[in-house]
Amino acid sequence: MKKILLIIFTVFCVAVCAVPSLGMIFRPTDEPIGNERQTPAPSVTNKDGSFNFSYFTQLGGYYEKHFAFRPEMIQADASIQAGLFKTSNIDTVVVGNNDWLYYTSSTDDYLGKNTLTESEINGVINNLKVIQTYSESNGAHFLFTVAPNKNTLYPGNMPYTYSAKVSDTRNRDLLHSALKDSGVNYCNLFEPLSAQDETLYFARDSHWNNKGALLAYNSILNQLNQPHDDYSSAEVTRKKDFTGDLSKMLYPVSSEPEYNYYYGAEDKYAYTTDTKSVEDTLIKTENPNSSGTLYMYRDSFGNALVPFFASVYNTATFTKAFPMNIRQDLASNKPDTFVMELVERNIKWLITMPPMLPAPELSFYKLSGTVEGSPKVKVQPCNYAAEYTQISAVIEGAASESGGEYYITVKDESGTEKTFEAFSYKSEEGDGLLAYLPSESYPSEGSYTIKIMVKNKDGFFELRS
């Protein structure tokens, strides 16, 4: 009898384990969960007909996202862990108190952990200056803004396990201090949002609701001196129809929707792109009853901004593509206004993925001396656009800690020498600079003599090994 029970138990366990695999025949998981992207089934052969040696690895990844009853299993596990242990079964979500959920990638900012150095913050400012100067030279008024992390404004429901702060220093504080006298046109959203008694973010989503987006919209356009409807007299509709991104990750089967607010902005414009939702990477709109042309880089916080901004401008372009190809986008859209919105947790993107634009040429400078820097220069095709050759350099020594502006002097095979302003750049190899030069004039396979300079309050200094 004991042997029979063991056999029955073994068969039962094997059957249960086989359900996710065999169930794919009848009920595969076809919809991505939360912020996941849909993954196509792998092919045994490559496009050229050769055997795909990564097939089995890709098949494993495909199975992980498509096995049968995956949403139900994720939700059951999440409910048990959140209910009994107040923890998350997904490493991208933090389970807080009172059914609040937070995005894990914001916890470094919350704890004051892995903050940018002073020179890296200065690099962010230098890069913004380059972007602003290029934008304005092409007829577009530039404005930069940062969307606060949810736990920056509403820390009260963060779990006690995140109570031990590493530091009181935050990237946002360093950024605000550095921006004060920088000349960068910046709209501080932390102040108006934190001044509100009402909660303007969703409990089970990482973003602001439409009330929070409306406040951000009014703050930005007021600073731009752009006439606009502030929707203070709008008839507001309250609907319990918004399902949060974090909720979808943890509870993909039966996420509970939250209340959101609607002001009628959605009725004032039309899409000129094949737009499925405000989450699309590229969105273009038009409003024949308005004037002006907007180009906006926005991340997911900009989803709720799209209807408001689209209602104000005659034509508007909203993109999530990062790094941005600013030269191409400004040339094709010819905006009079360029708004760049970035969430607090991604401030570092400004030095890890500088936008693509031709490095500004410096017509005159006077060298004041040399400084230790040990630059390690690399010339290669641009990772994102064939129209550019990218020149990067990792810099060590005193120059890497100066926080100054970087310049490169490039002499080609004909002996022509030009100097360009570069972006500050943080890569896996280290801190340094990055410059995009037109590949037509500077092919990546060319031979060049390159010098690196740093400019600080005392002048231009050439880096020496």
C-alpha positions as CSV (number, residue, x, y, z in Angstrom):
1,M,0.0,0.0,0.0
2,K,2.8,2.3,0.9
3,K,4.5,1.7,-2.5
4,I,1.2,2.4,-4.3
5,L,0.8,5.7,-2.5
6,L,4.3,6.6,-3.4
7,I,3.7,5.9,-7.0
8,I,0.4,7.9,-7.0
9,F,2.2,10.8,-5.4
10,T,5.0,10.7,-7.9
11,V,2.6,10.5,-10.8
12,F,0.7,13.4,-9.4
13,C,3.8,15.5,-9.0
14,V,5.0,14.7,-12.5
15,A,1.5,15.6,-13.9
16,V,1.4,18.9,-12.0
17,C,4.9,19.8,-13.3
18,A,3.9,18.9,-16.8
19,V,0.8,21.1,-16.8
20,P,2.6,24.4,-17.7
21,S,4.4,22.7,-20.7
22,L,1.6,20.6,-22.0
23,G,-0.9,23.4,-21.4
24,M,0.9,25.5,-24.0
25,I,-0.8,23.4,-26.6
26,F,-4.2,24.5,-25.5
27,R,-3.7,27.7,-23.4
28,P,-0.3,29.4,-23.9
29,T,0.3,32.8,-22.2
30,D,0.2,35.2,-25.2
31,E,-0.1,38.5,-23.4
32,P,2.9,40.2,-21.8
33,I,2.6,40.8,-18.1
34,G,3.1,44.3,-16.6
35,N,5.9,46.2,-18.4
36,E,7.2,43.1,-20.3
37,R,7.6,43.1,-24.0
38,Q,6.1,40.4,-26.2
39,T,8.7,37.8,-27.2
40,P,8.2,36.0,-30.6
41,A,8.9,32.3,-30.9
42,P,12.5,31.6,-31.9
43,S,13.4,30.2,-35.3
44,V,15.6,27.2,-35.9
45,T,17.3,29.1,-38.7
46,N,18.7,32.6,-39.1
47,K,17.6,34.9,-41.9
48,D,20.4,33.7,-44.2
49,G,19.2,30.0,-43.7
50,S,22.0,29.0,-41.4
51,F,21.3,27.1,-38.2
52,N,20.5,29.3,-35.2
53,F,22.9,28.0,-32.6
54,S,21.1,30.2,-29.9
55,Y,17.8,28.4,-30.7
56,F,17.6,26.4,-27.5
57,T,18.7,29.4,-25.3
58,Q,16.0,31.5,-27.0
59,L,13.5,28.7,-26.7
60,G,14.1,28.6,-22.9
61,G,13.5,32.4,-22.7
62,Y,10.3,32.0,-24.8
63,Y,9.0,29.2,-22.5
64,E,9.6,31.3,-19.4
65,K,7.2,34.0,-20.8
66,H,4.6,31.8,-22.4
67,F,4.0,28.6,-20.3
68,A,0.4,27.9,-19.5
69,F,-1.3,29.4,-16.5
70,R,1.7,31.7,-15.9
71,P,-0.4,34.7,-14.9
72,E,-2.4,32.6,-12.4
73,M,0.8,31.2,-10.9
74,I,2.4,34.6,-10.6
75,Q,-0.7,36.0,-8.9
76,A,-1.1,33.1,-6.5
77,D,2.5,33.4,-5.4
78,A,2.3,37.2,-5.2
79,S,-0.8,37.1,-3.0
80,I,0.8,34.6,-0.6
81,Q,4.0,36.5,-0.3
82,A,2.4,39.9,0.0
83,G,-0.4,38.8,2.3
84,L,1.7,36.7,4.7
85,F,5.2,38.1,4.5
86,K,4.6,41.6,3.2
87,T,7.2,41.1,0.4
88,S,7.2,40.8,-3.3
89,N,7.8,37.8,-5.5
90,I,9.0,40.1,-8.3
91,D,12.3,41.9,-7.9
92,T,11.1,45.0,-9.8
93,V,8.3,45.7,-7.3
94,V,8.4,46.6,-3.6
95,V,5.3,45.8,-1.6
96,G,4.6,48.6,0.8
97,N,2.1,49.2,3.6
98,N,-1.6,49.8,3.0
99,D,-1.5,48.0,-0.4
100,W,0.9,50.5,-1.8
101,L,3.4,49.3,-4.4
102,Y,6.7,51.0,-5.4
103,Y,9.2,50.5,-8.2
104,T,12.4,48.9,-7.0
105,S,14.6,51.0,-9.3
106,S,13.7,54.0,-7.2
107,T,15.0,52.6,-3.9
108,D,18.6,53.8,-4.5
109,D,17.3,57.4,-4.6
110,Y,15.1,56.7,-1.6
111,L,18.1,55.3,0.4
112,G,20.7,57.8,-0.8
113,K,22.6,54.9,-2.3
114,N,24.9,55.0,-5.4
115,T,24.5,58.7,-5.8
116,L,26.3,60.5,-8.6
117,T,29.6,62.2,-7.8
118,E,30.1,65.9,-8.0
119,S,31.9,65.6,-11.3
120,E,29.1,63.4,-12.7
121,I,26.5,65.9,-11.6
122,N,28.5,68.6,-13.3
123,G,28.6,66.4,-16.4
124,V,24.8,66.2,-16.4
125,I,24.7,70.0,-16.3
126,N,27.3,70.3,-19.0
127,N,25.3,67.9,-21.2
128,L,22.1,69.8,-20.6
129,K,23.9,73.0,-21.6
130,V,25.0,71.5,-24.9
131,I,21.5,70.3,-25.6
132,Q,19.9,73.6,-24.8
133,T,22.4,75.6,-26.9
134,Y,21.9,73.3,-29.9
135,S,18.1,73.4,-29.5
136,E,18.0,77.2,-29.3
137,S,20.4,77.6,-32.2
138,N,17.8,75.6,-34.2
139,G,14.9,77.9,-33.1
140,A,13.5,75.7,-30.3
141,H,13.1,77.1,-26.8
142,F,14.4,74.4,-24.4
143,L,13.1,73.3,-21.0
144,F,14.2,70.4,-18.8
145,T,12.1,68.9,-16.0
146,V,12.3,65.9,-13.7
147,A,9.3,63.8,-12.5
148,P,9.8,62.9,-8.8
149,N,9.9,59.3,-7.8
150,K,6.8,58.1,-6.0
151,N,8.6,57.3,-2.8
152,T,10.3,60.8,-2.8
153,L,6.9,62.4,-2.4
154,Y,5.1,59.6,-0.6
155,P,7.5,57.7,1.6
156,G,5.0,56.9,4.3
157,N,4.0,53.5,2.9
158,M,7.5,52.2,2.2
159,P,8.2,49.0,4.2
160,Y,10.3,49.2,7.3
161,T,13.0,47.1,5.6
162,Y,14.0,50.2,3.7
163,S,14.2,52.4,6.8
164,A,18.0,52.3,7.1
165,K,19.2,55.2,4.9
166,V,22.7,55.0,3.5
167,S,23.0,58.8,3.1
168,D,21.0,62.0,3.3
169,T,22.4,63.0,-0.1
170,R,20.1,62.5,-3.1
171,N,20.8,63.0,-6.8
172,R,17.8,65.4,-7.0
173,D,19.4,67.7,-4.3
174,L,22.7,67.6,-6.1
175,L,21.0,68.4,-9.4
176,H,18.9,71.2,-8.0
177,S,22.0,72.8,-6.4
178,A,24.0,72.6,-9.6
179,L,21.1,73.9,-11.8
180,K,20.7,77.1,-9.8
181,D,23.2,79.2,-11.7
182,S,23.8,77.0,-14.7
183,G,21.7,78.9,-17.2
184,V,19.7,75.7,-18.0
185,N,16.0,76.4,-18.3
186,Y,14.6,74.1,-15.6
187,C,11.1,73.6,-14.2
188,N,11.2,72.2,-10.6
189,L,8.2,69.9,-10.2
190,F,9.2,68.7,-6.7
191,E,8.1,71.9,-5.1
192,P,4.5,72.2,-6.5
193,L,3.8,68.5,-6.2
194,S,5.1,68.2,-2.6
195,A,3.1,71.2,-1.6
196,Q,-0.2,69.5,-2.3
197,D,-2.1,67.8,0.6
198,E,-3.8,65.5,-1.8
199,T,-2.0,62.4,-3.0
200,L,-1.3,62.8,-6.7
201,Y,0.2,59.4,-7.5
202,F,-1.5,56.0,-7.8
203,A,-1.1,53.6,-4.9
204,R,-0.4,50.6,-7.1
205,D,1.4,52.3,-10.0
206,S,4.7,54.1,-10.1
207,H,3.3,57.3,-11.8
208,W,1.3,60.3,-11.1
209,N,-2.4,60.3,-11.8
210,N,-4.0,62.9,-14.2
211,K,-4.3,65.4,-11.3
212,G,-0.6,65.2,-10.8
213,A,0.0,65.4,-14.6
214,L,-2.2,68.5,-14.8
215,L,-0.1,70.2,-12.1
216,A,3.1,69.3,-13.9
217,Y,1.6,70.5,-17.2
218,N,0.6,73.9,-15.8
219,S,3.9,74.4,-14.0
220,I,5.9,73.7,-17.3
221,L,3.8,75.9,-19.5
222,N,3.7,78.7,-17.0
223,Q,7.5,78.7,-17.0
224,L,7.5,78.6,-20.8
225,N,5.1,81.6,-20.8
226,Q,2.9,79.5,-23.2
227,P,-0.8,80.5,-23.2
228,H,-2.8,77.4,-22.3
229,D,-6.0,76.2,-20.8
230,D,-5.3,75.4,-17.1
231,Y,-8.5,73.3,-16.9
232,S,-9.5,75.1,-13.7
233,S,-13.1,75.5,-15.0
234,A,-13.2,72.1,-16.7
235,E,-15.9,69.6,-15.9
236,V,-13.9,66.8,-14.3
237,T,-14.9,63.1,-14.6
238,R,-13.8,60.6,-12.0
239,K,-13.6,57.0,-13.2
240,K,-12.3,53.9,-11.5
241,D,-10.7,52.6,-14.7
242,F,-6.9,52.8,-14.2
243,T,-4.9,49.6,-13.5
244,G,-1.4,50.3,-12.3
245,D,1.7,48.9,-13.9
246,L,3.0,47.5,-10.6
247,S,-0.3,45.9,-9.9
248,K,-0.3,44.2,-13.3
249,M,3.1,42.8,-12.5
250,L,2.1,41.3,-9.2
251,Y,-1.5,40.5,-9.9
252,P,-1.9,39.9,-13.7
253,V,-5.2,38.0,-13.5
254,S,-7.3,40.3,-11.3
255,S,-5.6,43.7,-10.7
256,E,-8.0,46.1,-9.0
257,P,-8.4,49.4,-10.9
258,E,-7.9,52.8,-9.2
259,Y,-9.7,56.2,-9.7
260,N,-8.4,58.6,-12.3
261,Y,-9.6,62.0,-13.4
262,Y,-10.4,63.3,-16.8
263,Y,-10.6,66.9,-17.9
264,G,-11.7,66.7,-21.6
265,A,-8.2,67.4,-23.0
266,E,-8.5,64.2,-25.0
267,D,-11.2,65.7,-27.2
268,K,-9.1,68.7,-28.4
269,Y,-6.6,67.0,-30.7
270,A,-6.2,64.2,-33.2
271,Y,-3.4,61.7,-33.7
272,T,-1.5,61.9,-37.0
273,T,0.4,58.6,-36.3
274,D,-1.1,55.1,-36.0
275,T,-1.3,55.5,-32.2
276,K,-2.6,52.6,-30.1
277,S,-2.1,54.3,-26.8
278,V,-0.2,57.1,-25.0
279,E,2.4,54.4,-24.2
280,D,3.6,54.2,-27.8
281,T,7.2,55.2,-28.4
282,L,6.4,57.8,-31.1
283,I,3.2,59.9,-31.1
284,K,2.3,62.8,-33.3
285,T,-0.8,65.0,-32.8
286,E,-2.4,68.1,-34.3
287,N,-4.9,70.7,-33.0
288,P,-6.0,73.1,-35.8
289,N,-7.4,75.5,-33.2
290,S,-3.9,76.0,-31.6
291,S,-0.6,77.4,-32.6
292,G,3.0,76.4,-32.1
293,T,5.0,73.3,-32.6
294,L,6.2,71.1,-29.7
295,Y,8.8,68.4,-29.5
296,M,8.8,66.5,-26.2
297,Y,11.1,63.7,-25.0
298,R,9.2,62.0,-22.3
299,D,9.5,58.7,-20.4
300,S,6.5,56.8,-19.0
301,F,5.6,59.7,-16.7
302,G,4.8,61.6,-19.9
303,N,2.0,59.2,-20.8
304,A,-0.4,61.3,-18.8
305,L,1.1,64.5,-20.1
306,V,0.3,63.7,-23.8
307,P,-3.4,64.8,-23.8
308,F,-2.7,68.1,-22.0
309,F,0.3,69.1,-24.2
310,A,-1.3,67.9,-27.4
311,S,-4.3,70.1,-26.7
312,V,-2.1,73.3,-26.6
313,Y,0.0,73.0,-29.7
314,N,-0.9,73.0,-33.4
315,T,1.4,70.1,-33.9
316,A,3.2,68.0,-31.3
317,T,5.7,65.1,-31.4
318,F,6.2,62.9,-28.3
319,T,9.0,60.4,-28.2
320,K,10.4,57.9,-25.8
321,A,13.4,56.9,-28.0
322,F,16.5,57.1,-25.9
323,P,19.2,58.1,-26.6
324,M,17.5,60.8,-28.6
325,N,18.6,61.7,-32.1
326,I,18.1,65.4,-31.5
327,R,19.6,66.7,-34.8
328,Q,17.3,64.4,-36.8
329,D,14.2,65.1,-34.7
330,L,14.6,68.9,-34.7
331,A,15.3,68.9,-38.4
332,S,12.3,66.9,-39.3
333,N,9.8,68.5,-36.9
334,K,11.1,72.1,-36.7
335,P,9.6,72.7,-33.3
336,D,9.5,76.1,-31.6
337,T,9.5,74.4,-28.1
338,F,11.5,71.4,-26.9
339,V,10.5,70.0,-23.5
340,M,12.6,67.2,-22.0
341,E,11.1,65.2,-19.1
342,L,13.0,62.6,-17.2
343,V,12.0,60.7,-14.1
344,E,14.2,61.2,-11.0
345,R,15.6,57.6,-11.0
346,N,16.9,58.0,-14.5
347,I,18.8,61.3,-14.1
348,K,22.0,59.4,-14.8
349,W,20.8,58.6,-18.3
350,L,22.0,62.1,-19.3
351,I,25.6,60.9,-18.9
352,T,25.3,57.2,-19.6
353,M,23.3,57.7,-22.9
354,P,23.9,61.3,-24.2
355,P,21.6,62.2,-27.0
356,M,22.9,62.2,-30.6
357,L,23.7,65.6,-32.1
358,P,26.8,66.8,-34.0
359,A,29.5,67.9,-31.5
360,P,29.6,71.8,-31.6
361,E,32.8,73.1,-33.2
362,L,35.0,75.5,-31.2
363,S,36.4,78.2,-33.4
364,F,38.9,79.7,-31.0
365,Y,40.5,78.8,-27.6
366,K,43.7,79.6,-25.7
367,L,45.5,76.8,-24.1
368,S,46.4,77.5,-20.5
369,G,48.5,74.5,-19.7
370,T,48.3,70.7,-19.2
371,V,46.7,68.5,-16.6
372,E,47.1,64.8,-15.8
373,G,44.3,62.8,-17.4
374,S,45.6,59.6,-19.1
375,P,42.8,59.5,-21.7
376,K,42.0,56.1,-23.4
377,V,40.5,57.1,-26.7
378,K,38.2,54.9,-28.8
379,V,36.9,55.7,-32.3
380,Q,34.0,53.6,-33.6
381,P,30.7,53.7,-35.6
382,C,27.9,55.2,-33.6
383,N,25.9,52.5,-31.7
384,Y,22.6,54.0,-32.7
385,A,22.9,56.0,-36.0
386,A,25.1,55.3,-39.0
387,E,25.3,59.1,-39.7
388,Y,27.8,59.5,-36.8
389,T,31.2,58.3,-35.8
390,Q,31.5,58.4,-32.1
391,I,34.7,59.2,-30.3
392,S,34.8,58.4,-26.7
393,A,37.5,58.5,-24.0
394,V,37.9,57.2,-20.5
395,I,39.8,59.7,-18.4
396,E,41.8,59.0,-15.2
397,G,43.7,61.2,-13.0
398,A,43.1,64.8,-11.9
399,A,41.0,65.8,-14.9
400,S,38.4,63.1,-14.2
401,E,37.6,64.8,-10.9
402,S,37.5,68.3,-12.1
403,G,34.0,68.3,-13.3
404,G,34.9,70.6,-16.2
405,E,33.7,70.7,-19.8
406,Y,35.5,68.3,-22.2
407,Y,36.8,69.1,-25.7
408,I,38.5,67.0,-28.4
409,T,40.8,68.2,-31.1
410,V,40.8,65.9,-34.2
411,K,43.4,66.0,-36.9
412,D,42.5,63.9,-40.0
413,E,44.9,62.3,-42.6
414,S,44.9,65.5,-44.7
415,G,46.2,67.5,-41.7
416,T,42.9,69.4,-41.1
417,E,42.5,70.0,-37.4
418,K,39.2,71.0,-35.6
419,T,38.1,71.2,-32.0
420,F,34.7,70.1,-30.8
421,E,32.8,70.3,-27.5
422,A,32.1,66.8,-26.1
423,F,29.5,65.3,-23.8
424,S,30.4,64.1,-20.4
425,Y,30.1,60.3,-20.5
426,K,29.9,57.5,-18.0
427,S,30.4,54.0,-19.4
428,E,31.2,50.6,-18.0
429,E,34.9,51.3,-18.6
430,G,34.8,54.5,-16.6
431,D,34.1,58.2,-16.7
432,G,35.1,60.4,-19.6
433,L,33.7,62.0,-22.7
434,L,31.7,61.2,-25.9
435,A,31.4,63.2,-29.1
436,Y,29.4,62.5,-32.2
437,L,31.0,63.6,-35.5
438,P,29.5,63.2,-39.0
439,S,30.6,59.9,-40.4
440,E,30.7,61.4,-43.9
441,S,33.6,63.7,-42.8
442,Y,35.0,61.4,-40.1
443,P,34.6,57.8,-41.1
444,S,35.2,55.4,-38.2
445,E,37.9,53.5,-40.1
446,G,39.9,56.7,-40.6
447,S,43.2,57.5,-39.0
448,Y,43.2,60.5,-36.6
449,T,45.4,62.3,-34.2
450,I,43.2,63.2,-31.2
451,K,43.9,65.5,-28.2
452,I,41.6,65.9,-25.2
453,M,41.1,69.1,-23.3
454,V,39.2,70.0,-20.2
455,K,37.9,73.5,-19.6
456,N,37.5,74.8,-16.0
457,K,37.4,78.2,-14.4
458,D,41.1,78.6,-15.0
459,G,40.9,78.0,-18.8
460,F,41.6,75.2,-21.3
461,F,44.0,72.4,-20.2
462,E,45.3,69.6,-22.5
463,L,45.3,66.1,-20.9
464,R,48.6,64.4,-20.6
465,S,49.3,60.8,-19.7
